[in-house]
């Protein structure tokens, strides 16, 4: 009788873990998201450059995103 409870809990855990694996985005979706993020950054940088503003807090700073400096 004790083993049936553990078997039930183990099967329940496997079921929940399987559901979370099915909900994960595919590699193709992640690649599209990265491409979209880069194009949004480029568009924002060009708009800021045309308006004379910068992405940082200092007016004399260059138009570089902080994430691009670490890469």
Biopython code that builds the backbone (N, CA, C, O; Angstrom):
import numpy as np
from Bio.PDB.StructureBuilder import StructureBuilder

atoms = [
    (1, "UNK", "N", (0.823, -1.196, 0.000)),
    (1, "UNK", "CA", (0.000, 0.000, 0.000)),
    (1, "UNK", "C", (0.868, 1.262, 0.000)),
    (1, "UNK", "O", (0.522, 2.263, -0.627)),
    (2, "UNK", "N", (1.998, 1.200, 0.710)),
    (2, "UNK", "CA", (2.869, 2.361, 0.772)),
    (2, "UNK", "C", (3.476, 2.664, -0.590)),
    (2, "UNK", "O", (3.673, 3.825, -0.947)),
    (3, "UNK", "N", (3.768, 1.625, -1.341)),
    (3, "UNK", "CA", (4.403, 1.825, -2.639)),
    (3, "UNK", "C", (3.453, 2.459, -3.649)),
    (3, "UNK", "O", (3.904, 3.169, -4.548)),
    (4, "UNK", "N", (2.170, 2.223, -3.524)),
    (4, "UNK", "CA", (1.226, 2.784, -4.488)),
    (4, "UNK", "C", (1.178, 4.312, -4.389)),
    (4, "UNK", "O", (0.972, 4.991, -5.395)),
    (5, "UNK", "N", (1.364, 4.847, -3.196)),
    (5, "UNK", "CA", (1.377, 6.303, -3.039)),
    (5, "UNK", "C", (2.608, 6.887, -3.724)),
    (5, "UNK", "O", (2.518, 7.902, -4.414)),
    (6, "UNK", "N", (3.763, 6.241, -3.530)),
    (6, "UNK", "CA", (4.988, 6.726, -4.162)),
    (6, "UNK", "C", (4.928, 6.600, -5.678)),
    (6, "UNK", "O", (5.422, 7.469, -6.396)),
    (7, "UNK", "N", (4.330, 5.533, -6.159)),
    (7, "UNK", "CA", (4.180, 5.362, -7.613)),
    (7, "UNK", "C", (3.266, 6.443, -8.170)),
    (7, "UNK", "O", (3.540, 7.005, -9.230)),
    (8, "UNK", "N", (2.178, 6.738, -7.458)),
    (8, "UNK", "CA", (1.266, 7.791, -7.898)),
    (8, "UNK", "C", (1.969, 9.147, -7.928)),
    (8, "UNK", "O", (1.807, 9.909, -8.881)),
    (9, "UNK", "N", (2.751, 9.451, -6.887)),
    (9, "UNK", "CA", (3.472, 10.722, -6.859)),
    (9, "UNK", "C", (4.525, 10.794, -7.962)),
    (9, "UNK", "O", (4.713, 11.848, -8.569)),
    (10, "UNK", "N", (5.207, 9.693, -8.222)),
    (10, "UNK", "CA", (6.218, 9.678, -9.284)),
    (10, "UNK", "C", (5.570, 9.885, -10.649)),
    (10, "UNK", "O", (6.085, 10.651, -11.464)),
    (11, "UNK", "N", (4.461, 9.221, -10.908)),
    (11, "UNK", "CA", (3.771, 9.394, -12.190)),
    (11, "UNK", "C", (3.229, 10.815, -12.338)),
    (11, "UNK", "O", (3.236, 11.369, -13.437)),
    (12, "UNK", "N", (2.762, 11.402, -11.248)),
    (12, "UNK", "CA", (2.277, 12.778, -11.293)),
    (12, "UNK", "C", (3.418, 13.741, -11.620)),
    (12, "UNK", "O", (3.244, 14.667, -12.413)),
    (13, "UNK", "N", (4.583, 13.522, -11.012)),
    (13, "UNK", "CA", (5.742, 14.376, -11.305)),
    (13, "UNK", "C", (6.170, 14.238, -12.758)),
    (13, "UNK", "O", (6.494, 15.234, -13.405)),
    (14, "UNK", "N", (6.176, 13.021, -13.273)),
    (14, "UNK", "CA", (6.542, 12.802, -14.675)),
    (14, "UNK", "C", (5.548, 13.501, -15.591)),
    (14, "UNK", "O", (5.940, 14.084, -16.601)),
    (15, "UNK", "N", (4.282, 13.449, -15.251)),
    (15, "UNK", "CA", (3.258, 14.109, -16.060)),
    (15, "UNK", "C", (3.470, 15.620, -16.087)),
    (15, "UNK", "O", (3.407, 16.231, -17.154)),
    (16, "UNK", "N", (3.719, 16.228, -14.931)),
    (16, "UNK", "CA", (3.933, 17.674, -14.889)),
    (16, "UNK", "C", (5.210, 18.078, -15.610)),
    (16, "UNK", "O", (5.239, 19.109, -16.281)),
    (17, "UNK", "N", (6.259, 17.286, -15.483)),
    (17, "UNK", "CA", (7.508, 17.606, -16.176)),
    (17, "UNK", "C", (7.332, 17.468, -17.683)),
    (17, "UNK", "O", (7.919, 18.236, -18.446)),
    (18, "UNK", "N", (6.541, 16.512, -18.117)),
    (18, "UNK", "CA", (6.267, 16.364, -19.545)),
    (18, "UNK", "C", (5.485, 17.538, -20.094)),
    (18, "UNK", "O", (5.720, 17.967, -21.223)),
    (19, "UNK", "N", (4.563, 18.061, -19.313)),
    (19, "UNK", "CA", (3.790, 19.218, -19.755)),
    (19, "UNK", "C", (4.675, 20.449, -19.892)),
    (19, "UNK", "O", (4.503, 21.229, -20.828)),
    (20, "UNK", "N", (5.616, 20.634, -18.979)),
    (20, "UNK", "CA", (6.482, 21.807, -19.067)),
    (20, "UNK", "C", (7.440, 21.687, -20.243)),
    (20, "UNK", "O", (7.816, 22.702, -20.830)),
    (21, "UNK", "N", (7.840, 20.478, -20.599)),
    (21, "UNK", "CA", (8.708, 20.303, -21.768)),
    (21, "UNK", "C", (7.952, 20.599, -23.056)),
    (21, "UNK", "O", (8.528, 21.141, -24.000)),
    (22, "UNK", "N", (6.696, 20.257, -23.106)),
    (22, "UNK", "CA", (5.902, 20.530, -24.303)),
    (22, "UNK", "C", (5.642, 22.021, -24.462)),
    (22, "UNK", "O", (5.442, 22.495, -25.580)),
    (23, "UNK", "N", (5.641, 22.766, -23.360)),
    (23, "UNK", "CA", (5.346, 24.192, -23.423)),
    (23, "UNK", "C", (6.570, 25.036, -23.767)),
    (23, "UNK", "O", (6.437, 26.239, -23.990)),
    (24, "UNK", "N", (7.748, 24.440, -23.816)),
    (24, "UNK", "CA", (8.967, 25.194, -24.116)),
    (24, "UNK", "C", (8.966, 25.631, -25.580)),
    (24, "UNK", "O", (8.529, 24.875, -26.447)),
    (25, "UNK", "N", (9.450, 26.842, -25.866)),
    (25, "UNK", "CA", (9.491, 27.305, -27.258)),
    (25, "UNK", "C", (10.545, 26.544, -28.061)),
    (25, "UNK", "O", (11.542, 26.075, -27.512)),
    (26, "UNK", "N", (10.313, 26.432, -29.334)),
    (26, "UNK", "CA", (11.255, 25.727, -30.196)),
    (26, "UNK", "C", (12.474, 26.607, -30.471)),
    (26, "UNK", "O", (12.452, 27.813, -30.227)),
    (27, "UNK", "N", (13.527, 25.988, -30.979)),
    (27, "UNK", "CA", (14.754, 26.731, -31.287)),
    (27, "UNK", "C", (14.507, 27.732, -32.413)),
    (27, "UNK", "O", (15.113, 28.803, -32.436)),
    (28, "UNK", "N", (13.625, 27.389, -33.340)),
    (28, "UNK", "CA", (13.305, 28.303, -34.440)),
    (28, "UNK", "C", (12.610, 29.557, -33.914)),
    (28, "UNK", "O", (12.894, 30.666, -34.367)),
    (29, "UNK", "N", (11.695, 29.377, -32.950)),
    (29, "UNK", "CA", (11.022, 30.533, -32.360)),
    (29, "UNK", "C", (12.005, 31.423, -31.609)),
    (29, "UNK", "O", (11.909, 32.649, -31.666)),
    (30, "UNK", "N", (12.951, 30.803, -30.905)),
    (30, "UNK", "CA", (13.946, 31.596, -30.182)),
    (30, "UNK", "C", (14.848, 32.361, -31.139)),
    (30, "UNK", "O", (15.247, 33.487, -30.841)),
    (31, "UNK", "N", (15.175, 31.770, -32.281)),
    (31, "UNK", "CA", (16.005, 32.465, -33.273)),
    (31, "UNK", "C", (15.250, 33.654, -33.861)),
    (31, "UNK", "O", (15.828, 34.720, -34.069)),
    (32, "UNK", "N", (13.959, 33.469, -34.127)),
    (32, "UNK", "CA", (13.151, 34.572, -34.650)),
    (32, "UNK", "C", (13.043, 35.701, -33.624)),
    (32, "UNK", "O", (13.061, 36.878, -33.983)),
    (33, "UNK", "N", (12.930, 35.332, -32.344)),
    (33, "UNK", "CA", (12.850, 36.347, -31.296)),
    (33, "UNK", "C", (14.149, 37.139, -31.212)),
    (33, "UNK", "O", (14.117, 38.359, -31.051)),
    (34, "UNK", "N", (15.288, 36.463, -31.318)),
    (34, "UNK", "CA", (16.572, 37.160, -31.287)),
    (34, "UNK", "C", (16.742, 38.092, -32.466)),
    (34, "UNK", "O", (17.277, 39.191, -32.325)),
    (35, "UNK", "N", (16.284, 37.651, -33.639)),
    (35, "UNK", "CA", (16.365, 38.496, -34.836)),
    (35, "UNK", "C", (15.474, 39.724, -34.685)),
    (35, "UNK", "O", (15.862, 40.828, -35.067)),
    (36, "UNK", "N", (14.280, 39.531, -34.127)),
    (36, "UNK", "CA", (13.364, 40.644, -33.922)),
    (36, "UNK", "C", (13.946, 41.630, -32.902)),
    (36, "UNK", "O", (13.815, 42.842, -33.071)),
    (37, "UNK", "N", (14.582, 41.120, -31.854)),
    (37, "UNK", "CA", (15.180, 41.994, -30.850)),
    (37, "UNK", "C", (16.304, 42.836, -31.449)),
    (37, "UNK", "O", (16.417, 44.022, -31.142)),
    (38, "UNK", "N", (17.138, 42.233, -32.300)),
    (38, "UNK", "CA", (18.220, 42.985, -32.948)),
    (38, "UNK", "C", (17.672, 44.063, -33.871)),
    (38, "UNK", "O", (18.200, 45.175, -33.903)),
    (39, "UNK", "N", (16.615, 43.748, -34.627)),
    (39, "UNK", "CA", (16.069, 44.747, -35.544)),
    (39, "UNK", "C", (15.411, 45.894, -34.774)),
    (39, "UNK", "O", (15.466, 47.042, -35.217)),
    (40, "UNK", "N", (14.793, 45.601, -33.638)),
    (40, "UNK", "CA", (14.205, 46.667, -32.822)),
    (40, "UNK", "C", (15.300, 47.561, -32.256)),
    (40, "UNK", "O", (15.137, 48.780, -32.214)),
    (41, "UNK", "N", (16.420, 46.973, -31.818)),
    (41, "UNK", "CA", (17.534, 47.778, -31.308)),
    (41, "UNK", "C", (18.118, 48.659, -32.403)),
    (41, "UNK", "O", (18.423, 49.827, -32.164)),
    (42, "UNK", "N", (18.275, 48.106, -33.608)),
    (42, "UNK", "CA", (18.810, 48.903, -34.715)),
    (42, "UNK", "C", (17.876, 50.051, -35.063)),
    (42, "UNK", "O", (18.324, 51.174, -35.295)),
    (43, "UNK", "N", (16.587, 49.772, -35.100)),
    (43, "UNK", "CA", (15.606, 50.808, -35.413)),
    (43, "UNK", "C", (15.606, 51.894, -34.343)),
    (43, "UNK", "O", (15.568, 53.082, -34.661)),
    (44, "UNK", "N", (15.648, 51.491, -33.086)),
    (44, "UNK", "CA", (15.671, 52.465, -32.000)),
    (44, "UNK", "C", (16.935, 53.310, -32.046)),
    (44, "UNK", "O", (16.882, 54.522, -31.840)),
    (45, "UNK", "N", (18.068, 52.675, -32.314)),
    (45, "UNK", "CA", (19.327, 53.427, -32.400)),
    (45, "UNK", "C", (19.302, 54.424, -33.543)),
    (45, "UNK", "O", (19.792, 55.544, -33.402)),
    (46, "UNK", "N", (18.734, 54.025, -34.678)),
    (46, "UNK", "CA", (18.686, 54.956, -35.806)),
    (46, "UNK", "C", (17.731, 56.111, -35.535)),
    (46, "UNK", "O", (18.003, 57.241, -35.941)),
    (47, "UNK", "N", (16.626, 55.849, -34.861)),
    (47, "UNK", "CA", (15.696, 56.927, -34.511)),
    (47, "UNK", "C", (16.357, 57.886, -33.532)),
    (47, "UNK", "O", (16.224, 59.103, -33.663)),
    (48, "UNK", "N", (17.074, 57.336, -32.543)),
    (48, "UNK", "CA", (17.767, 58.203, -31.590)),
    (48, "UNK", "C", (18.867, 59.001, -32.268)),
    (48, "UNK", "O", (19.087, 60.161, -31.919)),
    (49, "UNK", "N", (19.561, 58.407, -33.228)),
    (49, "UNK", "CA", (20.625, 59.125, -33.933)),
    (49, "UNK", "C", (20.047, 60.248, -34.778)),
    (49, "UNK", "O", (20.634, 61.327, -34.853)),
    (50, "UNK", "N", (18.901, 60.010, -35.418)),
    (50, "UNK", "CA", (18.278, 61.058, -36.231)),
    (50, "UNK", "C", (17.773, 62.208, -35.376)),
    (50, "UNK", "O", (17.799, 63.362, -35.802)),
    (51, "UNK", "N", (17.309, 61.894, -34.161)),
    (51, "UNK", "CA", (16.784, 62.952, -33.301)),
    (51, "UNK", "C", (17.881, 63.648, -32.510)),
    (51, "UNK", "O", (17.633, 64.678, -31.883)),
    (52, "UNK", "N", (19.088, 63.098, -32.531)),
    (52, "UNK", "CA", (20.189, 63.706, -31.805)),
    (52, "UNK", "C", (20.298, 63.234, -30.377)),
    (52, "UNK", "O", (21.175, 63.691, -29.645)),
    (53, "UNK", "N", (19.442, 62.343, -29.967)),
    (53, "UNK", "CA", (19.486, 61.814, -28.603)),
    (53, "UNK", "C", (20.438, 60.622, -28.549)),
    (53, "UNK", "O", (20.862, 60.104, -29.582)),
    (54, "UNK", "N", (20.763, 60.200, -27.340)),
    (54, "UNK", "CA", (21.627, 59.038, -27.158)),
    (54, "UNK", "C", (20.912, 58.008, -26.304)),
    (54, "UNK", "O", (19.914, 58.311, -25.650)),
    (55, "UNK", "N", (21.435, 56.776, -26.315)),
    (55, "UNK", "CA", (20.823, 55.726, -25.508)),
    (55, "UNK", "C", (21.220, 55.822, -24.055)),
    (55, "UNK", "O", (20.536, 55.262, -23.199)),
    (56, "UNK", "N", (22.311, 56.518, -23.743)),
    (56, "UNK", "CA", (22.768, 56.648, -22.367)),
    (56, "UNK", "C", (22.226, 57.905, -21.721)),
    (56, "UNK", "O", (21.355, 58.582, -22.266)),
    (57, "UNK", "N", (22.766, 58.206, -20.534)),
    (57, "UNK", "CA", (22.325, 59.390, -19.808)),
    (57, "UNK", "C", (23.186, 60.606, -20.129)),
    (57, "UNK", "O", (22.781, 61.741, -19.879)),
    (58, "UNK", "N", (24.373, 60.369, -20.683)),
    (58, "UNK", "CA", (25.266, 61.475, -21.007)),
    (58, "UNK", "C", (25.052, 61.908, -22.452)),
    (58, "UNK", "O", (24.972, 61.049, -23.330)),
    (59, "UNK", "N", (24.956, 63.184, -22.727)),
    (59, "UNK", "CA", (24.702, 63.628, -24.099)),
    (59, "UNK", "C", (25.866, 63.364, -25.046)),
    (59, "UNK", "O", (25.639, 63.260, -26.251)),
    (60, "UNK", "N", (27.110, 63.249, -24.560)),
    (60, "UNK", "CA", (28.248, 63.024, -25.439)),
    (60, "UNK", "C", (28.576, 61.559, -25.639)),
    (60, "UNK", "O", (29.566, 61.241, -26.298)),
    (61, "UNK", "N", (27.780, 60.663, -25.093)),
    (61, "UNK", "CA", (28.079, 59.229, -25.174)),
    (61, "UNK", "C", (27.760, 58.696, -26.561)),
    (61, "UNK", "O", (26.991, 59.297, -27.310)),
    (62, "UNK", "N", (28.361, 57.560, -26.892)),
    (62, "UNK", "CA", (28.089, 56.965, -28.202)),
    (62, "UNK", "C", (26.786, 56.177, -28.164)),
    (62, "UNK", "O", (26.317, 55.795, -27.091)),
    (63, "UNK", "N", (26.207, 55.937, -29.327)),
    (63, "UNK", "CA", (24.929, 55.245, -29.429)),
    (63, "UNK", "C", (25.142, 53.734, -29.458)),
    (63, "UNK", "O", (24.954, 53.097, -30.494)),
    (64, "UNK", "N", (25.529, 53.169, -28.332)),
    (64, "UNK", "CA", (25.751, 51.733, -28.223)),
    (64, "UNK", "C", (24.922, 51.210, -27.065)),
    (64, "UNK", "O", (24.899, 51.809, -25.990)),
    (65, "UNK", "N", (24.241, 50.092, -27.286)),
    (65, "UNK", "CA", (23.473, 49.466, -26.225)),
    (65, "UNK", "C", (24.439, 48.798, -25.251)),
    (65, "UNK", "O", (25.457, 48.256, -25.683)),
    (66, "UNK", "N", (24.152, 48.820, -23.954)),
    (66, "UNK", "CA", (25.048, 48.189, -22.978)),
    (66, "UNK", "C", (25.237, 46.695, -23.226)),
    (66, "UNK", "O", (26.314, 46.165, -22.953)),
    (67, "UNK", "N", (24.216, 46.002, -23.738)),
    (67, "UNK", "CA", (24.340, 44.572, -24.012)),
    (67, "UNK", "C", (25.351, 44.312, -25.119)),
    (67, "UNK", "O", (26.027, 43.284, -25.113)),
    (68, "UNK", "N", (25.459, 45.239, -26.073)),
    (68, "UNK", "CA", (26.395, 45.060, -27.178)),
    (68, "UNK", "C", (27.835, 45.242, -26.723)),
    (68, "UNK", "O", (28.751, 44.694, -27.336)),
    (69, "UNK", "N", (28.045, 46.004, -25.659)),
    (69, "UNK", "CA", (29.397, 46.207, -25.158)),
    (69, "UNK", "C", (29.935, 44.958, -24.480)),
    (69, "UNK", "O", (31.141, 44.710, -24.503)),
    (70, "UNK", "N", (29.050, 44.165, -23.875)),
    (70, "UNK", "CA", (29.475, 42.948, -23.189)),
    (70, "UNK", "C", (29.674, 41.789, -24.138)),
    (70, "UNK", "O", (30.373, 40.835, -23.796)),
    (71, "UNK", "N", (29.088, 41.838, -25.307)),
    (71, "UNK", "CA", (29.149, 40.696, -26.234)),
    (71, "UNK", "C", (30.480, 40.592, -26.940)),
    (71, "UNK", "O", (30.681, 39.685, -27.747)),
]
sb = StructureBuilder()
sb.init_structure("model")
sb.init_model(0)
sb.init_chain("A")
sb.init_seg("    ")
for serial, (resi, resn, name, xyz) in enumerate(atoms, 1):
    if name == "N":
        sb.init_residue(resn, " ", resi, " ")
    sb.init_atom(name, np.array(xyz, "f"), 0.0, 1.0, " ", f" {name:<3s}", serial, name[0])
structure = sb.get_structure()
